Amino acid sequence: MVKLGFQVNNWGELATGPFALETARRAEALGYDSVVVTDHVVIPHRVESPYPYSPTGRLAVPPDWDYLEALSLLAFLAGATKTIRLGPSVLVLPYRNPVLTAKMLATMDAISGGRLFVGVGAGWMAEEFAVLGSPPYERRGAVADEWIRIFKTLWTEERASFEGRFYRFPEVGCFPKPVQKPHPPIWVGGNSRPAIRRAARLGDGWHAVRVPAGELRGLCDYLREQVAAAGRAPGDCALTVLYGIRVVGPGGDATRRPTEEDPEKVFVGTAAQVAEQIRPVLDFGPTDVIFHCRTGSGAEVLETMERLAGEVWPRLVK
């Protein structure tokens, strides 16, 4: 059965420990399968890199907004919940040391009892790469590939070593290993063909971010082709998706939507209307469907979460 997830708002006015905790615990109580967080470390005051998930090409996050760090927040939420799965959507791989990141993720899977999944991406903001001293932005795809291989090496080998183009280390012990075997699921995010090829080669899933249903068919066909070309079985790389959402009650204002979103990328309306907007996406067989609500009001976020679980999802998943 397809699983339902919700994004914890970890930037802006709602980026507080109490609201993140309320969101995660409310999601768990409502029967959501997962919660996710996003990842940026700094927002430079001058950004020329185009944001790939907005028609304006701009990230709607001012540099003076709070932005809770992804892994710290996930660890906090893991300790405050019992059953819900947790993960980043997505972790920008080149921003962090791969060995330390692998250790942090393995620890999180261990202390949560095997509830972690790992959404990863190559990144898009060259200016943030520069501030963090990351490997060259122009090589971010190759770096992402290597970091994923390092994660798997450290998570599965008793005496782990690695020789790569960008990173190497001699034999080491890195324990504890993740609870999930062989390792937590890795979802490779990004809507470009290089990202899909990365998912087909190295991922347990492709994480499609706000792809309109009309465009999803061609990309899913390409994913299947690349999975076969990598010598893997069709089920080895699942489809997971993320969209924006806002669900209102009868007579509610369904006109408000984040200004940076295309209408096809964020579902807005009553429960019945939103269910019909989501239905075409489910035809592609995703294993996980995750939603974010960014209308600015905590009450609206929680209302959407409750209506999605209680009124929308039962119309779609029997």
N, C-alpha and C positions, 0 to 999 in steps of 0.2 A: 504494500500500500504506500502511496506517495506520502511523504512526511512534510509537516508544516513547521516553518521556522519564522522567527521575528528578529529584527535588528534592534539592538540596544543603541539608543542615541548617545554616542560618546563624543560629540562635539556640539558647541553652541550652548544655549541657555539650559538645555536639559542634560548637559554633561556633568552630572553630579553623582557622587557615590550613592546617596539615598534613592535617586530616581532610577539609576541603573539597577540597583538591587530590587527595587519595586517592580521594574519591568521584567527582570529575569524570574523572580519568584511568581509574579502574576502569570507569566507565560507557562511556567511549570504547572501551576495550579489549573490552568485552563486546558492542559493537555498538549501544548506545543511540544514538538520533538526537539527543537534546537533554538538557541539564540546566537547571534553573531555580532561582532563589532568591526568597525572599519579601522584603517591604519594610515596615519600620518604622524610624523614626529615634530616637524616644524612647518609653518606656512610662511614662506618668504614674502616680504612686502611687494616684491616685483616678480611676477610669474608670467613668462611668455610661453611656456609649454602649453599646448592645447589639451584641455581635459577631454578625454575620449568619450565620456558618457553624458555629455550635455550638448544640445544644439548650439549653444553660445560658445562652446569651447572653454568656458570658465568654470572653475570650482567655486561654488557659492559658500566659501568658508573664509571670512576675513581673518587676517593674521593675528588679531587681538582676541579671538574667541578661544575659550578653553577647548582643548582636544585631549581627552584622556588616552594615555598610551595603551595600545591594544593588549599586549601580553600581560601587563600589570592588571588591567581590568578583568581579563578573562580568568586569571588566577583568583582574584577577589570573588568573582561570580561563581567559580567552581567550588570555593569553600562555603558559599552561602546557599547552594542548591544541592539537590540529592540525586535527581534522575535525568534532568534535561541535558542534552548534548550542547557543547560549546565550541566555537571556533572563530577565527578571523575571516572576514570577507572583504578584502583579502589582505594577507600579510605581504608587504613589499619586500621581497627576499633580499635584494642587494643592500638594504638599509642596515642590516645587522650582521655581526660576525656569525658565520654558519655553525660553528661548533657550539658556541654559547646558546644560539637559538635552538639548536637541536636538543641541547641539555634542558633548556627551559620548557620546551614542548613535551619532552619525555617525562619530566617531573610533573607537569600539569596533567598528563594522561594518567600517571601513576596515582597522584593524590586525589584525582576525581573518580577513580575506579573505572577508567577506560571510557571517558565521555568526550574526549577531544576529537575534533576533525580539524584539518589544517588547510584552509583556503590560502593559496599563494598566488602571487603575481610578479611580473618583472618590473612594474612601475612605469610612470609616465611623466613625472615632474623632474626635469633635469636640474632645476634650481635646488630642490631638496636633496638630490644626490650630492651636489657640490657641498652643501652645508654639512652633511653627515660624513664627508670623506669616503663615500661609497666607491666601489669599482667604477670604471668608466661607464657613463650613461649609454654610450653608443654600443657597449657590449652587454647590456643588461639582460638580453635574452640568453646568451651563452652563460652568463653568471647565474641566472636563475636555474638553468639546467644543472649546473654544477652544484649549486647549493642543495637542490633536491636530492641529488645523488649522495651528497655528504650526509644529509639527514638520514637517508635509508641505511647508509653504511654504519653510522653511529648507533642507530636504533636496532640493528639486527646482528651485528658482529661482536663477538666477545673480545677480540683483539682487533680493533678498527684502525685502519690507516687509509690514507688517500693521497693520490698524486694527480692534481689537475692543473689546468692552465692558470687558474686564478687563486687556488688555495691548495695547500698540501700540509700533511702532518704525519708523523711516524706512528707506530703502533701505540694505542692508548686504550685504557678501559674507560667506558662511559656508562655509568649505571646510576639510577635504575633504568632498565629498558622500559619502553611503553607497555602498558597492560594489554593493549590490543595487538594482535599478531597478524602479520609480521610487523605492522606499525599502524598508527592512526591513519584513517583515509586522507589522502591528499587530493584536494580539488584545485585544479589549475584554472585560475580566472583570466579573463580577457576575451574580447570578442574578435580579435584579429586572427588571421590564419596561422601566423607563427604561434600564437597562444594555443590554438586548437591542436596544432602539431605537437606542442609540448605536452598537452594533456594526453594525447593519444600515445605518446612514447613513455611518459613518466608518471602520469596521474592515475588516480583511481576514479576521477570524475573530471568533467569539464564544467566550470562554473560560469554560466552565461549571465551577464549583468545587463538587465533591462533591454533585452533584445526583443523587438516587436515580433509577434507571432508570425507575421508575414515574411520576416527575414530568417526566422529560426529554422525553417525547413532546409534551406540550402546549407546552412552552417552545420546542422545535424548530419546531413548527407556527407559533408566534407569530413566531419568527425569519424563517421563510420569508415570512410575510405582510408583515413589515416591510421585508425586502429588496426585495420586489416593489413595495411602496409607495414606496420610495426610488428606484425606477427602475433597479434594478440586477439583474444576472442571478443566478440561483440559486447559481452557483458563486463569486460574488464575495465571499461571506462564509462561510468554512468553520466547522465545529464543532470545537473542541478542548476536552478535558475533563481534569480533575484529580481524583484520588481518593487516599485513604489505603490503605496495603497493608502486610501482613506475611505472608511466606511461610515456613513451617516445613517441616522434613523429616519423614519418617515417624516417628511417636511423639513429635514435638515438641509444645510447649505452644502450642496455638492459641487459648487463652482470653485472652491478654493483648492489650489494645487500648487506645489512648489514651482516657482517661475522658471527654474532651469530644466524642467522635465518636459519631454514630448508627451502628448496625451496617450500615445500608444505604450509608453513606458511606465505610466503610473495609472492605476485603476482607481477611479473615484465614483462614488454613488451610493445608493442604498444596497442592502445585502443582495437583493435579486439582480440589480444592475451589475454589481461588481462580480458576482458569480458568472454571469454571461461573458464578461470581459476576460476573466481568467480561463474559462473553459477551453478555448483554442490552444492555450499553452499546454494544458494537460494531455492533449492529443499526441504530444511528442514523447510522452512517457518519462518525465523527470522523476528521479527518486526523491528529490527534495525541492520544495518551493518555499522560498524565503521572501519576506516582505519587510519594507521599511516604511515608516510614516514620519514625514518631516514637515508637518504643518506649523510647528512652532509652539504648540500648546501641549503641555503634559496631559491634560484632561482629554484632549482629542486623540493623542497617541494611545492612551489606555482604552478609550472608547472603541477605537478602531481595532485594537487587539482583541477586545472582548467580542465585538460583533463579528470579526473575521472568524474566530474560533467557534462561536455559538450559532451564527446565522448564515455565514457565507460557506464555510467549509462543509457543513453537512449537506448542502445542496450539490456539492461536487464529488464528495467521497462518501460512499455508502458503507 
